[in-house]
Amino acid sequence: MSAIVSPDWVIKRLKEDPDRMVIVDVSFHLSKPEEGRKAYLKGHLPGAVYVDLERDLSGDTGTHGGRHPLPAPETLAKMLGDIGIDHETAVVVYDDNGGMFAARFWWQLRHLGHTSVYVLDGGLSSWVKEGYDITSEVPKPVPRKFVPKPREDELLDAKQVRERIGRTGSILIDAREKARYAGEIEPLDHKAGHIPGAKNYFWKGNFREDGKWKSREKLKQHYASLNPNSEIVVYCGSGVSACPNVLGLREAGFKNVKLYAGSWSDWISYASNPVATGEE
């Protein structure tokens, strides 16, 4: 089954088994970190709980690890349990920012071994456009115990990425916009460019003009130049916007897709790591 679901699908599942579904709002604004929570309080899907990218889905920043390092599995697992998620709970996640943060949550939950996590196609705006109600009521989740079962084979660090530069059978994908990939601009990090050999697939290429996900056939066309038998390693600036590419690739049928979670902001924290500019 696809990990991308419609508002109608969500409504149907809620009617069938409301006690075994958790809806999560991860709306966030990188330049204004409090805006996502404020927007959630003004209106969200009925029953949705709010999860914050920096407070809940990221660990403490340090010399290495990037701008949004992954939290310890046990820390994330406790938060998930506190909002009512265990391995038997179906989870639907959405944002109001084009799907980037929803995909990050999808990846993190999958990484901890959850198998029933879905992304709401089109996010909050799609829900509203289709005439479904929103509310400002904040629910009180019933806590459950979430036991983390990390899929370590889907996560890479800087050393492992260095080993893959130029390696036959491995393809590096940079999910940032073209100008940042090429090193023409860099608004967030102290060094511009990309990891040598990486191909540029801007994360917004997974979406249609109306903000919904492309169909599986369109996603297959989007990634048609990539060998489906290769190992695909995706990164971005800090491990967030890479996640729509991970989801898009999996929807397109790619099986061996990995995330470099530290991404560019971690890569350049090591002075010896090579940097490339321009197009490849």
C-alpha positions in Angstrom: 0.0 0.0 0.0 1.1 3.6 -0.6 2.3 5.6 2.4 0.5 8.7 0.9 -3.2 8.8 1.8 -6.2 11.0 1.0 -8.5 12.9 3.4 -11.2 10.4 2.5 -9.0 7.5 3.5 -8.3 9.1 6.9 -12.0 9.7 7.5 -12.8 6.1 6.7 -10.1 4.7 9.0 -11.2 7.0 11.8 -14.8 5.6 11.5 -13.6 2.0 11.5 -11.2 2.2 14.4 -10.7 5.6 16.0 -9.0 4.2 19.1 -6.1 2.8 17.0 -5.2 5.8 15.0 -3.2 8.9 16.0 -3.1 12.0 13.8 0.1 14.1 14.1 0.5 17.8 13.0 4.2 18.7 12.4 3.7 22.1 10.8 6.8 24.1 11.3 8.5 27.2 10.0 12.4 27.2 10.0 12.7 31.0 10.2 10.0 31.3 12.9 10.1 28.2 15.0 7.0 29.1 17.1 4.7 29.7 14.1 3.9 26.0 13.6 2.5 25.5 17.1 0.6 28.8 16.9 -1.0 27.7 13.6 -1.9 24.3 15.2 -3.6 26.0 18.1 -5.7 28.1 15.6 -6.9 25.1 13.7 -5.9 21.4 13.1 -7.5 18.1 12.2 -9.8 16.8 14.9 -7.9 14.7 17.4 -4.5 15.8 16.0 -1.6 16.2 18.4 1.3 18.6 17.8 4.9 17.5 17.4 7.7 20.1 17.1 10.6 19.6 14.7 13.2 21.1 17.0 11.9 20.2 20.4 10.6 16.7 19.6 12.2 15.4 16.4 15.7 16.7 16.8 18.5 16.1 19.3 20.9 18.6 20.8 23.2 20.3 18.3 26.9 20.0 18.7 30.1 20.3 16.7 29.0 17.5 14.4 25.6 16.0 13.6 24.1 18.9 11.6 21.4 21.5 12.4 18.7 18.9 13.1 20.4 15.8 14.4 18.3 12.8 15.2 17.3 12.4 18.9 18.3 9.2 20.7 15.9 6.4 19.8 14.8 6.0 23.4 14.0 9.8 23.7 11.9 9.7 20.5 10.2 6.5 21.6 9.1 8.0 24.9 7.6 11.1 23.1 5.8 8.8 20.7 4.4 6.7 23.6 3.3 9.9 25.4 1.2 10.9 22.4 -0.5 7.5 22.2 1.6 5.7 19.6 2.8 2.1 19.8 3.5 -0.5 17.1 -0.2 -1.4 16.8 -1.3 2.2 16.2 -1.9 3.5 12.7 -0.4 7.0 12.4 -1.3 9.8 9.9 1.0 12.8 9.8 0.6 16.1 8.0 2.0 19.7 7.9 1.0 23.0 6.3 4.4 23.5 4.7 4.3 21.4 1.5 5.0 18.0 3.1 8.7 18.4 4.1 8.2 18.0 7.8 5.5 15.3 7.5 8.0 13.2 5.5 10.7 13.7 8.2 8.3 12.4 10.8 7.3 9.5 8.5 10.9 8.6 8.1 11.7 8.8 11.8 8.8 6.6 12.8 9.7 4.1 10.1 13.3 4.2 11.2 12.2 3.1 14.7 10.4 0.1 13.2 6.9 1.3 12.8 5.1 -0.1 9.8 1.8 1.8 9.7 2.6 5.4 9.2 1.0 7.5 6.5 1.4 11.0 5.1 -1.7 13.0 4.4 -1.6 14.0 0.7 -1.7 17.8 0.3 -1.5 18.4 4.1 -3.8 20.6 6.0 -4.8 22.7 3.0 -6.0 19.6 1.1 -8.1 18.6 4.1 -9.7 22.1 4.3 -10.2 22.3 0.5 -12.2 19.1 0.6 -14.6 20.5 3.1 -13.5 18.6 6.2 -13.7 20.3 9.6 -10.8 21.6 11.7 -10.8 22.4 15.4 -8.8 24.4 17.9 -9.5 21.8 20.6 -6.3 20.1 22.0 -6.8 16.4 22.7 -5.5 14.5 25.7 -3.7 11.4 24.3 -3.8 8.1 26.1 -0.2 7.1 26.7 1.1 3.8 25.3 4.5 2.2 25.3 6.5 2.5 22.2 9.5 0.1 21.9 12.1 1.4 19.4 13.4 -1.2 16.9 15.8 1.0 14.8 16.4 0.0 11.1 20.1 0.9 11.2 20.6 -0.2 7.6 18.6 2.8 6.4 20.8 5.5 8.1 24.3 6.6 7.3 26.9 8.9 8.9 29.6 11.1 7.4 32.2 8.3 7.4 29.9 5.9 5.6 29.0 8.5 3.0 32.7 9.3 2.3 33.2 5.6 1.6 30.5 5.8 -1.0 31.9 8.6 -3.1 32.7 7.1 -6.5 31.6 3.7 -5.4 30.0 1.6 -8.1 26.4 0.7 -7.2 25.9 3.7 -4.8 24.3 7.0 -5.9 24.3 10.2 -3.8 21.2 12.5 -4.1 21.2 16.1 -2.9 17.6 17.3 -2.2 18.4 21.0 -2.0 17.4 23.6 -4.6 19.8 23.8 -7.6 21.5 27.0 -6.6 22.5 25.7 -3.2 23.6 22.4 -4.7 25.8 24.2 -7.2 27.3 26.4 -4.5 26.0 29.6 -6.0 24.2 30.6 -2.7 24.2 29.2 0.8 21.8 31.0 3.2 22.1 28.6 6.1 25.5 27.0 6.3 29.1 28.4 6.5 30.3 26.6 3.3 28.6 26.3 -0.1 28.6 23.4 -2.5 27.7 19.7 -2.5 29.2 16.3 -1.8 31.4 15.3 -4.8 29.5 13.0 -7.2 26.0 13.8 -5.9 23.1 14.3 -8.3 20.6 17.1 -7.7 16.9 16.2 -7.2 15.2 19.1 -5.5 12.7 17.8 -3.0 9.8 19.7 -4.5 10.1 17.7 -7.6 8.1 15.0 -5.9 5.0 17.2 -5.9 2.4 18.5 -8.4 1.7 22.2 -8.8 -1.3 21.9 -6.4 0.9 20.6 -3.6 -0.2 17.0 -3.8 2.2 14.1 -4.3 2.8 13.0 -7.9 1.4 9.6 -8.8 3.6 6.5 -8.6 4.0 6.6 -12.4 5.0 10.2 -12.4 7.5 9.5 -9.6 8.9 6.6 -11.5 9.4 9.0 -14.5 11.0 11.6 -12.2 13.6 9.1 -11.0 13.9 7.2 -14.3 17.6 8.0 -14.8 18.5 6.2 -11.5 19.3 2.5 -11.5 16.7 0.9 -9.3 19.2 -1.8 -8.2 21.6 0.8 -6.8 21.9 1.9 -3.3 20.5 5.5 -3.1 21.8 7.8 -0.4 19.8 11.0 0.1 20.9 14.2 1.9 19.9 17.8 2.1 20.9 20.7 4.4 20.0 19.1 7.8 18.2 15.9 7.1 14.7 17.3 6.8 14.0 18.1 3.1 15.8 14.9 2.1 12.9 12.9 3.5 10.4 13.7 0.7 12.9 12.3 -1.7 13.3 9.1 0.4 9.5 8.7 0.4 9.2 9.6 -3.3 11.9 7.0 -4.2 10.2 4.3 -2.2 6.8 5.2 -3.8 8.6 4.9 -7.2 9.7 1.3 -6.3 13.3 1.9 -5.1 14.1 -0.6 -2.3 17.6 0.3 -1.1 17.2 4.0 -0.1 19.2 5.5 2.8 19.3 8.8 4.6 22.4 10.7 5.5 20.6 12.4 8.4 23.4 14.9 9.3 23.4 16.0 5.7 25.4 19.0 4.4 25.5 20.9 7.7 27.2 17.8 9.2 29.4 17.1 6.2 31.1 20.5 6.3 31.7 20.2 10.1 34.6 18.0 9.1 37.4 20.1 7.6 38.8 17.2 5.6 35.6 16.3 3.8 35.7 17.3 0.1 33.4 19.8 -1.4 32.3 20.2 -5.0 30.6 23.1 -6.8 28.8 23.6 -10.1 26.8 20.9 -11.8 27.7 17.2 -12.2 
